[in-house]
Amino acid sequence: MANTKRESLFWGLIILVLGMLFLLRNFGLKINIWHLLGTYWPLILVYIGVKNVYLYLRKNRE
């Protein structure tokens, strides 16, 4: 259950940051959102991979 809450928090923060970037762009701040997403999208994959390895090792340790 705690893992579901943590994952939910992670995706909630990702959506919040994306929404803030789009909002700032609407207010005239020159942010290239697609460049940012194109540059940093691998961080999401790294997070998912590290999380899965951690959960696997924790499960096998018990």
C-alpha positions as CSV (number, residue, x, y, z in Angstrom):
1,M,0.0,0.0,0.0
2,A,2.8,2.4,0.8
3,N,4.4,1.7,-2.6
4,T,1.2,2.7,-4.3
5,K,1.1,6.0,-2.4
6,R,4.7,6.7,-3.3
7,E,4.2,6.0,-7.0
8,S,1.0,8.1,-6.9
9,L,3.0,11.0,-5.4
10,F,5.7,10.7,-8.0
11,W,3.2,10.8,-11.0
12,G,1.3,13.6,-9.3
13,L,4.5,15.7,-9.0
14,I,5.4,15.0,-12.6
15,I,1.9,16.2,-13.8
16,L,2.2,19.3,-11.5
17,V,5.6,20.3,-12.9
18,L,4.4,19.9,-16.4
19,G,1.3,21.9,-15.7
20,M,3.4,24.7,-14.2
21,L,5.7,24.8,-17.2
22,F,2.7,25.1,-19.6
23,L,1.2,27.8,-17.3
24,L,4.4,29.8,-17.2
25,R,4.7,29.6,-21.0
26,N,1.1,31.0,-21.2
27,F,2.2,33.9,-19.1
28,G,4.9,34.8,-21.6
29,L,8.0,33.1,-20.0
30,K,10.0,31.6,-22.9
31,I,10.3,28.0,-21.9
32,N,10.8,25.3,-24.6
33,I,8.7,22.6,-22.9
34,W,9.2,20.0,-25.7
35,H,13.0,20.5,-25.5
36,L,12.9,20.0,-21.7
37,L,10.7,16.8,-22.1
38,G,13.0,15.6,-24.9
39,T,16.1,16.1,-22.7
40,Y,14.9,14.7,-19.4
41,W,12.5,11.9,-20.3
42,P,15.1,9.2,-19.6
43,L,15.0,10.2,-15.9
44,I,11.5,8.7,-15.7
45,L,12.9,5.4,-17.1
46,V,15.8,5.5,-14.7
47,Y,13.4,6.0,-11.7
48,I,11.2,3.1,-12.8
49,G,14.2,0.8,-13.2
50,V,15.7,1.7,-9.8
51,K,12.3,1.3,-8.2
52,N,11.8,-2.1,-9.7
53,V,15.3,-3.3,-8.7
54,Y,14.8,-2.0,-5.2
55,L,11.4,-3.8,-4.8
56,Y,12.9,-7.0,-6.2
57,L,15.8,-7.0,-3.8
58,R,13.6,-6.1,-0.9
59,K,11.1,-8.9,-1.7
60,N,13.9,-11.5,-2.0
61,R,15.6,-10.4,1.2
62,E,12.5,-11.4,3.3
